[in-house]
Amino acid sequence: MTDLLDQSALLDQANRLVEAARRAGADAADAVAVRGIALGVQVRLGAVEQSERSEGDDFGLRVFVGRRSAIVSANTVSDADQLAVRAVAMARAAPEDPFAGLAEDHLLAREFPALDLVDATVPAVDQLRFAALAAEEAGRAVAGVTNSGGASASWGLGGMVLVTSHGFVGTWLRSSHSIAMTAIAGEGTGMERDWEASSKIHRAELEDPEAIGRKAGERAVRRLKPRQAATGQAVVIYDPRAATSLVGHLSGAVNGAAVARKTSFLKDRMGERLFAEGVTISDDPHRRRGLGSRPFDGEGVSGPRLAVIEDGILRHWLLDSASARELGLVSNGRAARGTGLPSPSSTNLTLEPGSVSRADMIGSVERGLYITDMIGSGVNGVTGDYSRGASGFWIEQGELTYPVAEITVAGNLKDMYRRLTPADDLEYRFGINAPTVRIEGLTIAGR
């Protein structure tokens, strides 16, 4: 494991690329080295279907000649000077971009917080195989489960090195562990499937494989013999798995690049109330052991925790340097990056919990829909119009009654956000997280 954590060779090569770019005539440059290592096992019906390992380092060199820029990528750096000469030649032929350039020097990270992002334990293939088999066996043991969609267990290590011509040098690594299982219940045309998964930075925090499989099996069985809900308006409650999609749509709408292009339905809403009082949606790149955490962004900027939505009011866009300049603002350290261009992105985006319990939220609904899964991507980012397929359970007199499927839920995200109420059951399971949420008066298209 020590060799995998050693990024000194990558750092040396990134430095060589930046120095070569300056020799080739670049006014400024930055170089990234991206490390990716993955090990995974997939099983189905008690047998291994696939076992694979991948490992590689990739490099990207970005050069600036005035306001012209270019990027070249490679998986080895055998001749840094040749790569740099090509990049500079490409930049000189590129059109000028008034917003191009490295991050401002005063924004660069000077200290790197300890985020505990690396689990030094690398699981053996047999450990992953046993975990996947245990998850599948537990799922198949649930009464009513008739088949398996498979189970998997995986480990990965990823991170980056960034060197810039104006003095920034930084490295980070992040490990990942995951287990997942998909169960199938029923027979013939009446079959239903569902899944459960757990992903963590540290293996010790993973949910037990047996619990993962059992939840997948129980969810699949509960979906048997679904009906279509009646067309009309109803209260809709989103299970946390589905509620994360609502936060994801917001992430796209507050992306600085979309705002600058005027392709966001929130482009003119900064400082306005979008949600009810008390609703907060935060983005924190420095959350300890967060799946999206990082000590600095793809341009070397240390991004603070942002209350993107604070007490219901829109307070921040997600900005990298280019989008910030175009909007007349300052980068807030949200540049995501591989070996290509930086672009704004969230890190650990979270709809903070409210004060009502999930049970009380469901119990307060006389007739409504509880959504567990979303289908399709029918959201218009320019207008906010929302229309997505869904499945879940019908609520009658405060109780989940029968499963429903083949329905469509429609509205407009501006109206939906204004009527959204979060429950108190937040769990950090993904890069985007949300508790159970309730939205009044959505249109349901069913039978």
C-alpha positions as CSV (number, residue, x, y, z in Angstrom):
1,M,0.0,0.0,0.0
2,T,2.9,2.4,0.7
3,D,3.9,2.3,-3.0
4,L,0.3,3.2,-4.0
5,L,0.3,6.2,-1.7
6,D,3.6,7.5,-2.9
7,Q,2.9,10.3,-5.4
8,S,6.4,11.7,-5.5
9,A,7.0,10.4,-9.1
10,L,3.8,12.0,-10.3
11,L,4.7,15.2,-8.6
12,D,8.1,15.2,-10.3
13,Q,6.5,14.6,-13.7
14,A,4.0,17.4,-13.2
15,N,6.8,19.8,-12.3
16,R,8.7,18.7,-15.5
17,L,5.6,19.5,-17.6
18,V,5.2,23.0,-16.2
19,E,8.9,23.8,-16.6
20,A,8.8,22.5,-20.1
21,A,5.8,24.6,-20.9
22,R,7.5,27.8,-19.7
23,R,10.6,26.9,-21.9
24,A,8.3,26.4,-24.9
25,G,6.9,29.9,-24.5
26,A,3.8,29.6,-22.4
27,D,3.0,32.6,-20.2
28,A,1.4,30.4,-17.6
29,A,0.7,26.7,-17.2
30,D,-0.6,24.0,-14.9
31,A,-0.2,20.2,-14.9
32,V,-2.3,17.5,-13.3
33,A,-1.5,13.9,-12.7
34,V,-4.6,11.8,-12.0
35,R,-4.1,8.4,-10.3
36,G,-6.8,5.7,-10.6
37,I,-6.7,2.2,-9.1
38,A,-9.7,-0.1,-8.9
39,L,-10.3,-3.7,-7.8
40,G,-13.8,-5.3,-8.1
41,V,-15.6,-8.6,-8.0
42,Q,-19.1,-9.3,-9.4
43,V,-21.1,-12.4,-8.6
44,R,-24.4,-13.8,-9.7
45,L,-26.2,-17.0,-8.5
46,G,-23.3,-17.9,-6.2
47,A,-20.6,-17.8,-8.9
48,V,-18.1,-15.2,-9.8
49,E,-19.0,-13.5,-13.1
50,Q,-16.2,-11.0,-13.2
51,S,-13.1,-10.1,-11.3
52,E,-10.9,-7.2,-12.5
53,R,-8.2,-4.8,-11.5
54,S,-7.3,-1.6,-13.3
55,E,-4.5,0.8,-12.6
56,G,-3.2,3.8,-14.4
57,D,-1.9,7.4,-14.1
58,D,-2.9,10.1,-16.6
59,F,-1.5,13.5,-17.2
60,G,-2.8,16.8,-18.4
61,L,-0.9,19.9,-19.3
62,R,-2.8,23.3,-19.7
63,V,-0.9,26.2,-21.2
64,F,-1.7,29.9,-21.7
65,V,-0.3,32.2,-24.3
66,G,-1.9,35.5,-23.5
67,R,-5.7,34.8,-23.3
68,R,-5.3,31.8,-25.6
69,S,-5.1,28.3,-24.1
70,A,-4.8,24.6,-24.9
71,I,-4.8,21.3,-23.1
72,V,-2.9,18.1,-24.0
73,S,-3.3,14.8,-22.2
74,A,-1.1,11.7,-22.0
75,N,-0.8,8.5,-20.0
76,T,3.0,8.8,-19.9
77,V,5.5,11.6,-19.9
78,S,8.4,10.3,-21.8
79,D,9.2,13.6,-23.5
80,A,7.9,16.6,-21.5
81,D,9.4,19.1,-23.9
82,Q,7.7,17.6,-27.0
83,L,4.4,17.6,-25.2
84,A,4.8,21.2,-24.1
85,V,5.8,22.4,-27.6
86,R,2.7,20.8,-29.0
87,A,0.5,22.4,-26.4
88,V,1.9,25.9,-26.9
89,A,1.5,25.6,-30.7
90,M,-2.1,24.6,-30.2
91,A,-2.7,27.6,-27.8
92,R,-1.3,30.0,-30.3
93,A,-3.8,28.8,-32.9
94,A,-6.8,28.9,-30.5
95,P,-9.2,31.8,-30.2
96,E,-8.8,34.3,-27.4
97,D,-10.9,33.7,-24.3
98,P,-11.2,36.8,-22.0
99,F,-12.0,34.6,-19.0
100,A,-9.1,32.1,-19.4
101,G,-6.3,31.9,-16.9
102,L,-5.0,30.2,-13.7
103,A,-6.7,30.8,-10.4
104,E,-5.8,34.1,-8.7
105,D,-2.8,33.7,-6.5
106,H,-4.5,34.9,-3.3
107,L,-7.2,32.2,-3.6
108,L,-4.7,29.3,-3.7
109,A,-4.7,26.9,-0.7
110,R,-1.9,27.5,1.7
111,E,-2.8,24.7,4.2
112,F,-4.4,21.4,3.5
113,P,-6.9,20.1,6.1
114,A,-6.6,16.5,7.4
115,L,-9.8,14.9,6.0
116,D,-9.0,11.2,6.7
117,L,-9.7,10.2,3.1
118,V,-7.4,7.2,2.9
119,D,-8.0,3.7,4.4
120,A,-4.6,2.1,4.2
121,T,-6.1,-1.4,4.1
122,V,-6.3,-2.9,0.6
123,P,-8.8,-5.9,0.5
124,A,-7.8,-9.1,-1.1
125,V,-9.8,-10.4,-4.0
126,D,-11.1,-13.2,-1.8
127,Q,-12.4,-10.7,0.8
128,L,-14.3,-8.9,-2.0
129,R,-15.6,-12.2,-3.3
130,F,-16.8,-13.3,0.1
131,A,-18.5,-10.0,0.7
132,A,-20.3,-10.0,-2.6
133,L,-21.4,-13.7,-2.1
134,A,-22.7,-12.9,1.4
135,A,-24.7,-10.0,0.1
136,E,-26.3,-12.0,-2.7
137,E,-27.0,-15.0,-0.4
138,A,-28.8,-12.8,2.1
139,G,-30.9,-11.2,-0.7
140,R,-31.8,-14.6,-2.2
141,A,-32.8,-15.9,1.2
142,V,-35.6,-13.4,1.5
143,A,-39.0,-15.1,1.0
144,G,-40.4,-14.1,-2.4
145,V,-37.1,-13.4,-4.0
146,T,-36.8,-15.6,-7.1
147,N,-33.6,-14.5,-8.8
148,S,-30.6,-12.3,-8.5
149,G,-29.4,-9.4,-10.5
150,G,-26.0,-9.9,-9.0
151,A,-23.9,-8.5,-6.3
152,S,-20.6,-6.7,-6.3
153,A,-17.8,-5.6,-3.9
154,S,-15.1,-3.2,-4.9
155,W,-12.2,-1.1,-3.7
156,G,-10.6,1.9,-5.3
157,L,-7.9,4.6,-4.8
158,G,-8.0,7.9,-6.7
159,G,-6.5,11.3,-6.4
160,M,-4.5,14.0,-8.1
161,V,-1.3,16.0,-8.2
162,L,-1.5,19.7,-9.3
163,V,1.4,21.9,-10.1
164,T,1.0,25.5,-11.4
165,S,3.5,28.0,-12.8
166,H,2.6,30.5,-10.2
167,G,3.7,28.3,-7.3
168,F,1.0,26.0,-6.2
169,V,1.9,22.4,-5.5
170,G,-0.6,20.0,-4.0
171,T,-1.5,16.3,-3.8
172,W,-4.4,14.3,-2.4
173,L,-5.7,10.7,-2.5
174,R,-9.1,9.2,-1.6
175,S,-9.9,5.5,-1.1
176,S,-13.3,4.0,-1.6
177,H,-15.0,0.8,-0.6
178,S,-18.5,-0.4,-1.8
179,I,-20.9,-3.4,-1.7
180,A,-24.1,-3.6,-3.7
181,M,-26.8,-6.2,-4.4
182,T,-29.8,-6.3,-6.8
183,A,-32.7,-8.7,-6.0
184,I,-35.5,-9.9,-8.3
185,A,-38.9,-11.0,-6.9
186,G,-41.9,-12.6,-8.6
187,E,-42.2,-14.6,-11.8
188,G,-42.7,-14.0,-15.5
189,T,-44.2,-10.6,-16.4
190,G,-44.8,-9.9,-12.7
191,M,-41.2,-9.7,-11.7
192,E,-39.8,-6.7,-9.8
193,R,-36.3,-5.7,-8.8
194,D,-34.7,-3.4,-6.3
195,W,-31.3,-2.8,-4.9
196,E,-29.2,-1.7,-1.9
197,A,-25.7,-0.4,-1.7
198,S,-23.1,1.0,0.7
199,S,-20.1,3.2,-0.2
200,K,-17.6,4.5,2.3
201,I,-14.1,5.9,2.4
202,H,-13.1,3.5,5.2
203,R,-14.0,-0.2,4.9
204,A,-14.9,-0.5,8.6
205,E,-17.8,1.9,8.0
206,L,-19.4,-0.2,5.3
207,E,-22.8,-1.7,6.1
208,D,-22.7,-5.5,6.6
209,P,-23.0,-7.4,3.3
210,E,-25.9,-9.5,4.8
211,A,-27.8,-6.4,5.7
212,I,-27.3,-5.0,2.2
213,G,-28.6,-8.1,0.6
214,R,-31.5,-8.5,2.9
215,K,-32.7,-4.9,2.3
216,A,-32.4,-5.4,-1.5
217,G,-34.5,-8.6,-1.2
218,E,-37.2,-7.0,1.1
219,R,-37.5,-4.0,-1.2
220,A,-37.9,-6.1,-4.3
221,V,-40.7,-8.2,-2.6
222,R,-42.5,-5.1,-1.4
223,R,-42.8,-4.0,-5.0
224,L,-44.7,-7.0,-6.2
225,K,-48.1,-6.6,-7.9
226,P,-47.9,-2.8,-8.3
227,R,-50.9,-0.7,-9.5
228,Q,-51.1,2.6,-11.3
229,A,-52.1,5.6,-9.2
230,A,-55.1,7.7,-10.3
231,T,-54.2,10.8,-12.4
232,G,-54.5,14.0,-10.5
233,Q,-52.7,16.2,-7.9
234,A,-51.4,14.8,-4.7
235,V,-48.9,15.2,-1.9
236,V,-45.7,13.5,-2.9
237,I,-43.1,12.2,-0.4
238,Y,-39.6,11.3,-1.7
239,D,-37.6,8.6,-0.1
240,P,-34.0,9.8,0.6
241,R,-32.8,7.7,-2.4
242,A,-35.1,9.6,-4.7
243,A,-34.8,13.0,-2.9
244,T,-31.1,13.2,-3.8
245,S,-32.2,13.7,-7.4
246,L,-34.0,17.0,-6.4
247,V,-30.8,18.3,-4.9
248,G,-28.9,17.1,-8.0
249,H,-31.2,19.2,-10.2
250,L,-30.4,22.2,-8.0
251,S,-26.7,21.5,-8.4
252,G,-27.1,21.8,-12.1
253,A,-29.1,25.0,-11.8
254,V,-26.5,26.8,-9.6
255,N,-23.5,25.7,-11.7
256,G,-21.7,28.8,-12.6
257,A,-21.0,27.7,-16.2
258,A,-24.8,27.2,-16.8
259,V,-25.6,30.5,-15.2
260,A,-23.0,32.3,-17.4
261,R,-24.4,30.6,-20.5
262,K,-27.9,31.7,-19.3
263,T,-29.1,28.0,-19.5
264,S,-30.2,27.8,-15.9
265,F,-33.8,28.4,-14.7
266,L,-32.2,30.2,-11.7
267,K,-30.0,32.5,-13.6
268,D,-31.7,35.7,-12.3
269,R,-32.6,34.5,-8.9
270,M,-29.6,35.2,-6.7
271,G,-30.6,36.5,-3.4
272,E,-34.2,35.5,-3.8
273,R,-36.2,33.0,-1.7
274,L,-36.4,29.6,-3.4
275,F,-37.3,27.4,-0.5
276,A,-39.3,27.8,2.7
277,E,-37.8,29.5,5.7
278,G,-35.4,27.2,7.6
279,V,-34.3,25.2,4.5
280,T,-30.5,25.0,4.1
281,I,-28.6,23.2,1.3
282,S,-24.8,23.2,2.0
283,D,-21.7,22.1,0.0
284,D,-18.7,21.2,2.1
285,P,-15.5,20.0,0.4
286,H,-13.8,19.5,3.8
287,R,-16.3,17.2,5.4
288,R,-14.3,14.5,7.2
289,R,-14.5,11.1,5.3
290,G,-16.9,12.7,2.8
291,L,-17.3,10.8,-0.5
292,G,-16.8,14.1,-2.4
293,S,-14.2,15.7,0.0
294,R,-10.9,17.1,-1.2
295,P,-8.4,19.6,0.3
296,F,-8.3,21.8,-2.8
297,D,-10.1,21.9,-6.1
298,G,-8.9,21.3,-9.6
299,E,-7.2,24.7,-9.8
300,G,-5.6,24.7,-6.3
301,V,-8.3,26.8,-4.6
302,S,-9.4,25.9,-1.1
303,G,-13.1,26.1,-1.2
304,P,-15.0,26.9,2.0
305,R,-18.2,25.3,3.1
306,L,-21.0,27.1,1.3
307,A,-24.6,27.5,2.3
308,V,-25.8,27.5,-1.3
309,I,-29.4,27.8,0.1
310,E,-29.5,29.6,3.4
311,D,-32.8,29.8,5.3
312,G,-34.5,29.2,1.9
313,I,-32.6,32.0,0.1
314,L,-30.1,31.4,-2.8
315,R,-26.7,32.7,-1.7
316,H,-24.1,31.1,-3.9
317,W,-23.3,29.7,-7.4
318,L,-20.8,26.9,-7.7
319,L,-17.8,28.6,-9.4
320,D,-14.5,27.8,-10.9
321,S,-12.1,30.6,-12.1
322,A,-13.5,30.9,-15.6
323,S,-17.2,31.0,-14.7
324,A,-16.4,33.4,-11.8
325,R,-14.7,35.8,-14.1
326,E,-17.5,35.7,-16.6
327,L,-20.0,36.5,-13.9
328,G,-17.8,39.2,-12.3
329,L,-17.3,37.1,-9.2
330,V,-14.5,35.2,-7.5
331,S,-14.0,31.4,-7.6
332,N,-15.2,29.6,-4.5
333,G,-13.1,26.5,-5.1
334,R,-15.6,24.3,-7.0
335,A,-13.5,23.4,-10.0
336,A,-13.7,19.6,-10.8
337,R,-11.1,18.2,-13.0
338,G,-9.6,15.2,-14.6
339,T,-6.9,15.8,-17.2
340,G,-9.1,18.2,-19.2
341,L,-10.6,21.6,-18.5
342,P,-11.8,22.5,-15.0
343,S,-15.5,22.9,-14.7
344,P,-17.8,23.8,-11.7
345,S,-19.2,21.0,-9.6
346,S,-20.5,20.3,-6.1
347,T,-18.5,18.3,-3.6
348,N,-20.6,17.0,-0.6
349,L,-23.9,18.7,-1.4
350,T,-26.5,18.2,1.3
351,L,-30.1,19.1,2.0
352,E,-29.9,19.7,5.8
353,P,-32.5,17.9,7.9
354,G,-35.7,19.4,9.1
355,S,-37.5,18.8,12.4
356,V,-40.3,16.4,11.4
357,S,-39.8,12.6,11.5
358,R,-40.3,10.5,8.4
359,A,-43.1,8.6,10.2
360,D,-45.0,11.8,11.1
361,M,-44.5,13.1,7.6
362,I,-46.1,10.0,6.1
363,G,-48.7,9.9,8.8
364,S,-49.9,13.4,8.0
365,V,-50.9,12.5,4.5
366,E,-54.5,11.3,3.8
367,R,-53.8,10.5,0.1
368,G,-50.5,10.7,-1.6
369,L,-47.5,9.1,-3.2
370,Y,-44.3,7.8,-1.6
371,I,-41.6,7.7,-4.3
372,T,-38.7,5.2,-3.9
373,D,-37.3,5.3,-7.4
374,M,-37.1,7.7,-10.3
375,I,-36.9,6.8,-14.0
376,G,-35.6,8.9,-16.9
377,S,-34.3,12.4,-16.9
378,G,-37.1,14.6,-18.0
379,V,-36.0,17.9,-16.5
380,N,-35.5,21.1,-18.5
381,G,-32.6,23.0,-17.0
382,V,-33.6,26.2,-18.8
383,T,-37.2,26.4,-17.6
384,G,-37.3,24.1,-14.6
385,D,-40.1,22.0,-16.0
386,Y,-40.1,18.6,-14.4
387,S,-41.6,15.3,-15.6
388,R,-40.1,12.0,-14.5
389,G,-41.3,8.4,-14.3
390,A,-41.6,7.1,-10.8
391,S,-42.5,4.1,-8.7
392,G,-43.1,3.6,-5.0
393,F,-46.2,3.2,-2.7
394,W,-49.6,4.8,-2.4
395,I,-50.4,6.5,0.9
396,E,-53.8,6.2,2.4
397,Q,-54.7,7.7,5.8
398,G,-51.1,8.0,6.8
399,E,-50.1,4.5,5.9
400,L,-48.1,3.0,3.0
401,T,-50.6,0.7,1.3
402,Y,-49.9,-0.9,-2.1
403,P,-47.0,-0.5,-4.5
404,V,-47.4,1.7,-7.5
405,A,-45.5,1.8,-10.8
406,E,-45.7,3.2,-14.4
407,I,-46.6,6.7,-13.2
408,T,-45.3,10.1,-14.1
409,V,-44.8,13.0,-11.6
410,A,-44.8,16.5,-13.1
411,G,-44.4,20.1,-12.0
412,N,-41.9,22.9,-12.1
413,L,-38.8,22.8,-9.9
414,K,-39.3,26.5,-8.9
415,D,-42.7,25.6,-7.5
416,M,-41.5,22.3,-6.1
417,Y,-38.6,23.8,-4.2
418,R,-40.9,26.5,-2.7
419,R,-43.2,23.8,-1.3
420,L,-40.5,21.3,-0.2
421,T,-40.2,20.2,3.5
422,P,-37.3,18.1,4.7
423,A,-37.6,15.4,7.4
424,D,-35.1,14.7,10.1
425,D,-33.6,11.4,8.8
426,L,-30.5,12.6,6.9
427,E,-27.8,10.0,6.4
428,Y,-24.5,10.7,4.5
429,R,-24.5,7.9,1.9
430,F,-23.6,9.6,-1.4
431,G,-21.9,12.6,-2.8
432,I,-25.3,14.3,-2.8
433,N,-27.4,13.6,0.3
434,A,-30.9,14.4,1.4
435,P,-33.4,13.3,4.0
436,T,-37.0,12.3,3.2
437,V,-38.8,15.3,1.7
438,R,-42.5,16.2,1.2
439,I,-43.8,18.3,-1.7
440,E,-47.4,19.5,-1.9
441,G,-49.6,19.5,-5.0
442,L,-47.6,17.7,-7.7
443,T,-49.3,16.3,-10.7
444,I,-49.4,12.5,-11.0
445,A,-50.2,10.9,-14.3
446,G,-51.3,7.3,-14.0
447,R,-54.4,5.4,-15.0
